[in-house]
């Protein structure tokens, strides 16, 4: 995806600039061409040779601002990249940029560029929360800069709080998202994810051994490809699981709708389903619920016998109501009967795509998958959930 993409990294004078080294390594490994420009502050922290060794290119400093050769470096650098990353964006640098200063090479090229620019603020929490910094960030956003929110955690000063530079892997994911083709613009996508709970009493419940990770990878892929996403989530506190999705490309942030029981998930999905173009039923709802849940807490006295009834079949009920929607379902089954069961389930529930995987792979980050479409079958061995999401959305695009 990043092959021959031109990425310029502007490195500012903060302790967190060491993370730029790993980011450059990831970008180069991904096939990108990378150039680095140091601010005057960054020159006090690191030698240009370090970044030249990593990028394989000349690293530019303020000494390159004016050259006797007749070239104009800040204009040439401004025209070269497809995207610019500024990290760690210090309070001082943000203030100068907001005012339109061109007192050094990095500031000047930012004024001259037409490439999209991502700012990654990194500083002490108090500095970040200061009204002047917040005002600077607000104005910079109005100028068209993309401001990526700082992470929380231990800071260089030893304090805990917001102000950390995101990890290189997270920034790398953002860069890949930037270059993804927005082939789902204008499309609305419903995703169900996580397990549901069916309560025996007020404290005990039945559930499924599902992490909901697959749904989160689908959400991320859909959002980064321009889709407007609705996630109906039954996996508990979403804050612990939801990936960072601060990429700004004019698409509404995914709407997260938390539910608990299968009935609640069904009602929400039924409400949203008529609006969407694609529905992906990746949740693991409970198939049974107690007929008569106990109103308080069941006391431990003797053997307990419970009677259960079927819960609504969300995927089956909605898939049969579709008009224009593409529906995607899942099947988890013993490996030896996987294909037969998948074909039966696809027909019974009127899915356009059926994704089947063996029971023994539940909870693992990679799995073998069989994907069955209207007139094709595709097998994948040891495919990660991230790769699965990409492949499935490629297939959905063909059906759309």
C-alpha positions as CSV (number, residue, x, y, z in Angstrom):
1,X,0.0,0.0,0.0
2,X,2.9,2.4,0.8
3,X,5.1,1.4,-2.2
4,X,6.8,4.5,-3.5
5,X,4.6,6.8,-1.4
6,X,6.4,10.0,-0.6
7,X,6.2,10.9,3.1
8,X,8.0,13.8,4.8
9,X,8.5,13.7,8.6
10,X,9.0,17.0,10.3
11,X,10.8,16.3,13.6
12,X,10.5,18.8,16.5
13,X,12.5,19.3,19.6
14,X,10.8,17.0,22.1
15,X,12.1,13.9,24.0
16,X,9.6,11.7,22.2
17,X,11.4,12.2,18.9
18,X,13.1,8.9,19.5
19,X,9.8,7.3,18.3
20,X,10.4,8.8,14.9
21,X,13.2,6.3,14.4
22,X,10.9,3.3,14.7
23,X,8.2,5.0,12.6
24,X,10.7,5.6,9.8
25,X,11.8,2.0,9.9
26,X,8.1,0.9,9.6
27,X,7.5,3.3,6.7
28,X,10.6,2.2,4.8
29,X,9.7,-1.5,5.4
30,X,6.3,-0.7,3.9
31,X,7.9,0.6,0.7
32,X,7.6,4.3,1.3
33,X,10.1,7.0,0.4
34,X,10.8,9.0,3.5
35,X,12.6,12.3,4.0
36,X,13.2,14.0,7.4
37,X,13.4,17.7,8.2
38,X,14.6,18.7,11.7
39,X,13.4,21.8,13.5
40,X,16.0,23.9,15.2
41,X,14.8,22.4,18.5
42,X,15.2,18.9,17.2
43,X,18.8,19.6,16.1
44,X,19.7,20.0,19.8
45,X,18.4,16.5,20.6
46,X,19.7,14.4,17.7
47,X,22.3,14.5,14.9
48,X,21.0,14.5,11.3
49,X,23.2,11.5,10.6
50,X,20.8,9.3,12.6
51,X,17.8,10.0,10.4
52,X,19.8,9.9,7.2
53,X,20.9,6.4,8.1
54,X,17.3,5.4,8.6
55,X,15.7,7.1,5.6
56,X,18.6,6.6,3.2
57,X,18.1,10.2,2.2
58,X,19.7,13.5,3.2
59,X,18.2,14.9,6.4
60,X,17.5,18.6,6.2
61,X,18.2,21.1,8.9
62,X,18.0,24.8,9.2
63,X,21.4,25.1,7.6
64,X,19.7,24.1,4.4
65,X,17.3,27.0,4.5
66,X,19.4,29.3,2.4
67,X,21.9,27.7,0.0
68,X,24.3,29.4,-2.4
69,X,23.5,26.8,-5.1
70,X,20.4,28.7,-6.2
71,X,17.9,26.1,-5.2
72,X,15.0,26.9,-2.8
73,X,14.9,24.0,-0.4
74,X,11.7,24.9,1.4
75,X,9.8,25.1,-1.8
76,X,11.3,21.9,-3.2
77,X,10.5,20.1,0.0
78,X,7.0,21.5,0.1
79,X,6.2,20.1,-3.3
80,X,7.8,16.7,-2.8
81,X,5.6,14.8,-0.3
82,X,2.2,13.2,-0.6
83,X,1.7,13.6,3.1
84,X,3.6,15.3,6.0
85,X,3.8,14.1,9.6
86,X,4.9,16.5,12.3
87,X,6.1,14.8,15.5
88,X,6.5,15.4,18.3
89,X,4.6,18.6,17.8
90,X,5.7,20.7,20.7
91,X,3.8,23.6,22.3
92,X,6.4,26.0,20.9
93,X,6.3,24.7,17.4
94,X,2.5,24.7,17.3
95,X,2.4,28.3,18.5
96,X,4.8,29.4,15.7
97,X,2.9,27.4,13.1
98,X,-0.4,28.9,14.2
99,X,1.0,32.4,13.7
100,X,2.4,31.6,10.3
101,X,6.0,32.0,11.2
102,X,8.6,31.1,8.5
103,X,11.7,31.6,10.6
104,X,13.1,28.2,9.9
105,X,13.1,25.6,7.2
106,X,10.4,23.3,8.6
107,X,8.0,26.1,9.3
108,X,8.6,27.7,5.9
109,X,7.9,24.5,4.0
110,X,4.6,24.0,5.9
111,X,3.5,27.4,4.8
112,X,4.4,26.5,1.2
113,X,3.0,23.0,0.9
114,X,-0.3,21.8,-0.4
115,X,0.1,18.3,0.9
116,X,-2.1,17.2,3.8
117,X,-0.3,17.7,7.2
118,X,-0.8,15.6,10.3
119,X,0.2,17.1,13.7
120,X,1.0,14.9,16.6
121,X,1.0,17.0,19.8
122,X,3.3,15.8,22.5
123,X,4.0,17.6,25.8
124,X,3.3,17.8,29.5
125,X,-0.4,17.6,30.4
126,X,-0.6,21.0,31.9
127,X,1.0,22.5,28.8
128,X,-1.4,20.6,26.5
129,X,-4.4,21.7,28.5
130,X,-3.3,25.4,28.7
131,X,-5.8,27.7,27.0
132,X,-3.2,29.0,24.7
133,X,-2.2,25.5,23.4
134,X,-5.9,24.5,23.0
135,X,-6.6,27.7,21.1
136,X,-3.6,27.1,18.9
137,X,-4.8,23.6,18.1
138,X,-8.3,24.9,17.4
139,X,-7.0,27.5,14.9
140,X,-4.7,25.0,13.3
141,X,-7.6,22.7,12.7
142,X,-9.5,25.5,11.1
143,X,-6.5,26.0,8.8
144,X,-6.9,22.4,7.6
145,X,-4.3,20.6,9.6
146,X,-5.2,17.2,10.9
147,X,-4.6,17.1,14.6
148,X,-4.2,13.6,16.1
149,X,-5.1,13.5,19.8
150,X,-2.2,12.8,22.2
151,X,-2.2,9.5,24.1
152,X,-2.4,9.1,27.9
153,X,0.2,7.5,30.1
154,X,3.6,8.2,31.7
155,X,5.2,11.3,30.4
156,X,8.9,12.2,30.1
157,X,8.6,14.5,33.1
158,X,7.5,11.5,35.2
159,X,3.9,12.6,35.5
160,X,0.9,10.5,34.3
161,X,-1.6,12.1,32.0
162,X,-2.5,13.1,28.4
163,X,0.4,14.3,26.2
164,X,2.2,11.2,25.1
165,X,3.2,10.8,21.5
166,X,1.3,7.8,20.1
167,X,3.3,4.7,19.5
168,X,5.0,4.3,16.0
169,X,2.7,1.4,15.1
170,X,-0.4,3.5,15.7
171,X,1.0,6.3,13.5
172,X,1.9,3.8,10.9
173,X,-1.7,2.5,10.8
174,X,-2.9,6.1,10.4
175,X,-0.6,6.6,7.4
176,X,-1.8,3.4,5.8
177,X,-5.4,4.6,6.4
178,X,-4.6,7.9,4.7
179,X,-3.6,6.1,1.5
180,X,-6.6,3.6,1.5
181,X,-8.9,4.2,-1.5
182,X,-12.1,5.7,-0.2
183,X,-14.2,3.2,-2.2
184,X,-17.1,3.1,0.3
185,X,-17.8,6.8,0.3
186,X,-21.6,7.3,0.5
187,X,-22.2,3.8,1.8
188,X,-23.7,3.0,5.2
189,X,-22.5,-0.2,7.0
190,X,-24.1,-2.0,9.9
191,X,-21.8,-4.3,12.0
192,X,-22.9,-6.3,15.0
193,X,-20.1,-7.4,17.3
194,X,-19.2,-9.0,20.6
195,X,-21.2,-11.5,22.7
196,X,-24.6,-10.9,24.2
197,X,-25.7,-11.7,27.7
198,X,-28.8,-13.6,28.9
199,X,-29.4,-13.1,32.6
200,X,-30.3,-16.1,34.9
201,X,-30.8,-13.6,37.7
202,X,-29.7,-10.1,38.5
203,X,-26.0,-11.1,38.8
204,X,-25.5,-14.2,36.7
205,X,-25.7,-14.6,32.9
206,X,-24.9,-16.8,30.0
207,X,-22.6,-15.6,27.2
208,X,-20.4,-16.7,24.4
209,X,-16.6,-16.9,24.3
210,X,-16.2,-14.1,21.8
211,X,-13.8,-11.2,22.1
212,X,-15.5,-9.1,19.3
213,X,-12.1,-8.4,17.7
214,X,-13.4,-9.4,14.3
215,X,-16.1,-6.8,14.4
216,X,-13.6,-4.1,15.4
217,X,-11.3,-4.9,12.5
218,X,-14.3,-4.7,10.2
219,X,-15.3,-1.3,11.7
220,X,-11.8,0.0,11.2
221,X,-11.5,-1.2,7.6
222,X,-15.0,0.2,6.7
223,X,-14.3,3.6,8.3
224,X,-10.8,4.0,6.7
225,X,-12.4,3.2,3.3
226,X,-14.9,6.0,3.7
227,X,-17.9,4.1,5.0
228,X,-20.4,5.5,7.5
229,X,-20.4,2.8,10.2
230,X,-23.0,1.7,12.8
231,X,-21.6,-0.8,15.3
232,X,-24.1,-2.6,17.6
233,X,-21.8,-3.8,20.4
234,X,-22.6,-6.5,23.0
235,X,-19.1,-6.9,24.3
236,X,-19.2,-4.8,27.4
237,X,-17.2,-1.6,27.9
238,X,-16.2,-0.6,24.4
239,X,-13.6,1.9,25.7
240,X,-11.3,-0.9,26.5
241,X,-11.6,-2.5,23.0
242,X,-12.2,0.3,20.5
243,X,-9.2,1.1,18.3
244,X,-8.1,4.7,17.9
245,X,-9.9,6.2,14.9
246,X,-8.9,9.8,14.8
247,X,-8.3,9.8,11.1
248,X,-10.2,12.8,9.6
249,X,-11.6,12.5,6.1
250,X,-15.0,14.0,6.3
251,X,-16.8,10.8,7.3
252,X,-18.9,10.8,10.5
253,X,-17.2,9.0,13.4
254,X,-18.6,5.5,13.8
255,X,-21.8,5.3,15.8
256,X,-21.3,2.9,18.7
257,X,-24.6,1.4,20.1
258,X,-24.0,-0.7,23.2
259,X,-26.5,-3.4,24.1
260,X,-26.6,-6.3,26.5
261,X,-29.1,-9.0,25.5
262,X,-29.8,-10.6,22.1
263,X,-33.3,-9.1,22.1
264,X,-31.8,-5.6,22.5
265,X,-29.3,-6.2,19.7
266,X,-32.1,-7.4,17.4
267,X,-34.3,-4.4,18.1
268,X,-31.4,-2.0,17.4
269,X,-30.3,-3.8,14.3
270,X,-33.9,-4.0,13.0
271,X,-34.2,-0.2,13.5
272,X,-31.0,0.6,11.6
273,X,-31.1,-2.1,8.9
274,X,-33.4,-0.4,6.4
275,X,-30.9,2.6,6.2
276,X,-27.8,0.7,5.3
277,X,-26.2,-0.7,2.2
278,X,-24.2,-3.5,3.9
279,X,-24.9,-5.5,7.1
280,X,-22.2,-7.6,8.7
281,X,-23.5,-10.0,11.4
282,X,-20.2,-10.7,13.2
283,X,-21.6,-10.7,16.8
284,X,-21.9,-13.9,18.8
285,X,-25.4,-13.6,20.3
286,X,-26.7,-16.2,22.7
287,X,-29.1,-18.6,21.1
288,X,-31.0,-19.3,24.3
289,X,-32.4,-17.3,27.2
290,X,-34.1,-18.4,30.5
291,X,-37.8,-18.5,30.2
292,X,-38.2,-17.0,33.6
293,X,-35.2,-15.1,34.9
294,X,-35.0,-14.9,38.7
295,X,-35.9,-11.4,39.9
296,X,-33.2,-11.3,42.6
297,X,-30.1,-13.4,43.3
298,X,-30.5,-17.2,43.2
299,X,-29.3,-18.7,46.5
300,X,-27.0,-21.6,46.5
301,X,-29.1,-24.3,48.2
302,X,-29.6,-27.3,45.9
303,X,-29.5,-28.3,42.3
304,X,-30.9,-25.8,39.9
305,X,-33.0,-26.6,36.9
306,X,-33.7,-23.9,34.3
307,X,-35.9,-23.9,31.2
308,X,-34.7,-22.0,28.2
309,X,-36.3,-20.6,25.0
310,X,-34.8,-19.5,21.7
311,X,-33.7,-15.9,21.2
312,X,-34.4,-14.0,17.9
313,X,-32.1,-15.1,15.0
314,X,-30.9,-11.6,14.2
315,X,-29.0,-12.4,11.0
316,X,-31.7,-14.7,9.6
317,X,-34.6,-12.4,10.3
318,X,-33.0,-9.3,8.9
319,X,-31.3,-10.9,5.9
320,X,-34.7,-12.2,4.8
321,X,-36.1,-8.6,4.9
322,X,-33.4,-7.1,2.7
323,X,-34.2,-5.0,-0.3
324,X,-30.9,-3.7,-1.6
325,X,-28.6,-4.6,1.3
326,X,-25.6,-6.9,1.0
327,X,-25.6,-9.2,4.0
328,X,-22.6,-11.0,5.5
329,X,-22.9,-13.9,7.9
330,X,-20.5,-16.1,9.9
331,X,-20.4,-19.8,10.6
332,X,-18.2,-21.5,13.3
333,X,-18.2,-25.3,12.9
334,X,-16.1,-28.5,13.2
335,X,-13.5,-28.5,10.4
336,X,-14.6,-31.8,8.8
337,X,-18.2,-30.5,8.3
338,X,-17.3,-26.8,7.8
339,X,-18.2,-26.5,4.1
340,X,-21.4,-28.5,4.2
341,X,-22.7,-26.5,7.2
342,X,-21.6,-23.2,5.7
343,X,-23.5,-23.9,2.4
344,X,-26.6,-24.8,4.4
345,X,-26.4,-21.8,6.6
346,X,-25.8,-19.4,3.6
347,X,-28.9,-20.7,1.9
348,X,-31.1,-20.8,5.0
349,X,-30.2,-17.3,6.1
350,X,-30.1,-15.7,2.6
351,X,-26.6,-14.3,3.0
352,X,-24.7,-12.8,0.1
353,X,-21.4,-13.8,1.7
354,X,-20.8,-16.5,4.3
355,X,-17.5,-16.5,6.3
356,X,-16.8,-19.9,7.9
357,X,-14.0,-20.9,10.2
358,X,-13.2,-24.0,12.3
359,X,-14.1,-24.1,16.0
360,X,-10.6,-24.7,17.2
361,X,-9.5,-21.2,15.9
362,X,-11.9,-19.3,18.2
363,X,-10.2,-16.5,20.1
364,X,-7.0,-16.7,17.9
365,X,-5.7,-13.7,16.0
366,X,-5.3,-15.8,12.8
367,X,-7.5,-18.5,11.4
368,X,-8.3,-20.6,8.3
369,X,-11.4,-19.2,6.5
370,X,-13.8,-20.4,3.8
371,X,-15.7,-17.5,2.2
372,X,-18.7,-18.4,0.0
373,X,-20.3,-15.9,-2.3
374,X,-23.0,-16.0,-4.9
375,X,-20.9,-17.9,-7.4
376,X,-17.5,-18.5,-5.8
377,X,-15.7,-20.1,-2.9
378,X,-12.4,-18.8,-1.6
379,X,-10.2,-20.5,1.0
380,X,-7.6,-18.6,3.1
381,X,-5.0,-20.3,5.4
382,X,-3.8,-18.6,8.6
383,X,-5.4,-15.2,7.7
384,X,-5.3,-12.5,10.3
385,X,-8.5,-10.7,11.3
386,X,-7.1,-7.5,9.7
387,X,-6.4,-9.2,6.4
388,X,-9.8,-10.9,6.6
389,X,-11.5,-7.5,6.9
390,X,-9.7,-6.2,3.9
391,X,-10.5,-9.2,1.8
392,X,-14.2,-9.2,2.8
393,X,-14.6,-5.5,1.9
394,X,-12.9,-6.1,-1.4
395,X,-15.6,-8.8,-2.1
396,X,-18.4,-6.7,-0.8
397,X,-17.3,-3.9,-3.2
398,X,-17.6,-6.3,-6.1
399,X,-21.1,-7.3,-5.1
400,X,-22.1,-3.6,-4.7
